[in-house]
């Protein structure tokens, strides 16, 4: 079998002739980013064959000259019989952003957003009971005595026990004179005992809220007796190397073994975050007894190993919207294996449980008469408009730019991320502030928005996202037809290289903001409403601790509306997931909201492309839509 | 590490000094029967060390002369540092009976015993439905459409789906234009879908009834659409090498790894029987969708991996009597992994689900006013007396003699077993009939009872179980103080050796019959009743196709009552298990019977030993209790 050697890593593998080079790279542990999932459409998995012949069909994405130089698309290239050497260009290795580090993210615990009045009533509780001593000839087994002790406190509901718990009962009820702590899932009419321990252990009781984004996964550990979040960590979804957006992931999942690979990748991310937080807090994994998971419909299918193909195919039918209760061992979460895992209900193929969770943080989930708008800006953008009488929702494919994805030095809002920035109009030099006040490593969503807006306002960037080559500055570097702007010179950065942003990055940023803005305006026009009719505009997303609304309006991400209408609610999916974890009232409200929402498919509206194209300038082609920005730019 | 070589098998193992020889034998796959479970009390695991020194403490069970000759108890002997050679006497290898062959047993399908009127209503059903095509924007997932199709036929109950089924739904509903077959468990208020297949497959639908005895395991495959048993097979419980009765098994299970070993051994037996029958019938394992299991309380604990220790210790408290529903994958049965496994409810530590199942075949489970007696003769004997107003039950340790266990040429009622026998009074020669009419291999329960009775009636055996050495015959062989009787000479037997029965065997038979009889008479006297007060006497047990009542009365196994009172109902546990499998009505009745039964512990009654000792003759010390036998013996 031919041998494939990758440089500069030096790793090599052997494989059958006919094997795709992208698969060889994956087997060798060499990550080549292929946002389209290996369909040959994105043209990003470019590598160079320096030794040996291959079967390649890269024309269409690469020039004849490039092909003559040995460049190929890894996904469209198959091994022939030769041993080969493959050069993986460095730029490819980071093209998708720094999808690497897990980190504590304090911006995720936003208790100020929790509603004022709510009922603490988690699905899982831990309870201490005294089990009576066994008596000769009373005809009662250990389980019977335990059930009787529980019924004394909780009434004559049915208590059920999985085999793993039955196996622990005899020892537990005898260890400390009958004093035991049981963990129960309080399902209506049936209390399901998922754990038993000898002695008083009711204080060892945690739950977990999980938000699975296409790009970012966030995990919050909650101390259930007081509903207090004790840890919140995020990391990039390990699936990102298999495609940057949901459509590429669905394409990637076409083969059963790849569906399984995607399932394992997201579980790897979640379980890593669980292990890290519990180790730091000194919590045992078995002390986590309940989980609530939210995410878009595709992410939920991939988590559960469900073929997502029909989400992408007309008539766009997911396998499941309201997922039945599952156990942690079925799903693969590293917590008490008998824990129930509740999955936030989805609304349609492109509006998922992250939205039904997020909306719990807003007045859209109340009986308010005011018409409000909710915008969740993630790799997919989702929009909800409505009040107590109606709830309409739609989705658009925005891209991961504001989560640091697809931006060369983009990163999440973790230690060393530039989160605030200012530009000196004269020199063009950046003044910035990082998370944790340390040396900068990259730039997060809030920083990217502020940077783009400030460069625009100071004339270093134009409305089309091109840098001003005419201003004299060593901060603008030109390479061929592309220019880039140096945010932090190498000497000041954490990793000793320039932190910069390129015109390719600005193109991504503009595409993202155009998708969001045009989706909002199109949906309003379909409802015969205008932005002026809205009372509140909720902005959700993983930008970081704060979003500078003025700057978001300046680049045209969100409409130029009175600033007091805006409420930035951060990762509302995670906050809503937390609420569902600790309150049955919210779980019911979420189901009711999911039931009420009507999904609109914008893709079928011919006006969408026009709206999108008009939004491909900053702030917009029609400057009259952004009067305050127009005034500032005129200064 | 020292090496241990076993002869005559030639197998060898190495083990740490200090390892018990019995464990070495087990590791080497050399089976040494140790009915007491390795406690050093039964003195049956005698082997001979022919080379090398060991640490042995066999005094008390072996004479000094035997010890000088190298004989030791394998369980009380530990390796020193020497390599050793161990001779395993041939007699030990078969001492426990022929615990080897699995076989079809036609006597298990006793449809004539099924009650006349009952409702066919199995817990698991298979149902064909047409699922509507997906529609754009109807907000319905595949699962939603499936649920709607099911609700159309079954009403608005809740349908639940385990993840493994959810994973199959998308493909199944698209494969044959929406025609699917679902397998459902019809739990009250919640129909649990445990399987989905494309197309019409409702005819591929089987259930399984399993009876786990201490000695014998019986498995019946039932075609659920018509409630027709299609196979019934039995085998020895693979746990027998770890102890012959429940107490030895409980002792054996004292270490967690041995508890697990016992669990695996019984599962091995059950799954072997399942594989054999399904292969012969051409059934796929996944087509078996429901299981009901019955057995004594210890067997159920061992099957589920529950520590049985507290069953043996005062106050004799089992972990569980009414086991919650479990899945086949939890239990370890090789059928559809999502199948529910229902375990027949137990009454107490020594009266189990085999009795609550068996009693369904009798009038004791009806509203009859007549007082009836039910005797289940197995390795444990269990007795139930009562009518619609009361049900009392007790247990005694009988031993496996009537299942062929502990009898040198004993076997189950399978091909080649002598099941009927007659003795020529003059020559003492046996005339016999075997199962299948083939050459004899051994003798089953019904044959053992007939043989013993006939030898007694013809004067070849006395009331104490000693053979008549004074009669001149080459059929009586004397070796030391023990005599044996040749049933079949070598030339006529299947295996070319004599089939004989020894005075040790008769001792076992008398002990067994005495335990049963004395338990019945003691319980009656505790209730201030006599045998004459009984209307019906049901005899259950694995004797074979028929039990010669006259002969059973002759040896004093059962009381000398008018013959028309008797009903031999065979393996009533299996028949009752079948009834529970196919009818919810019987499942409910079984629960109600279990609730009504009062358990009496005979072991605490000082009169028990007296009763037992008086019954240690055939038919009894007090011949007036057996007037018809007395008359016959006087002839």
Interface residues (C-beta under 8 A of the other chain):
Chain A: X134 X135 X136 X137 X139 X140 X141 X142 X143 X144 X160 X161 X162 X163 X166 X167 X169 X170 X171 X174 X304 X305 X306 X307 X309 X310 X314 X315 X316 X317 X318 X319 X320 X321 X322 X323 X324 X326 X330 X331 X347 X348 X598 X599 X601
Chain B: X134 X135 X136 X137 X139 X140 X141 X142 X143 X144 X160 X161 X162 X163 X166 X167 X169 X170 X171 X174 X304 X305 X306 X307 X309 X310 X314 X315 X316 X317 X318 X319 X320 X321 X322 X323 X324 X326 X330 X331 X347 X348 X598 X599 X601
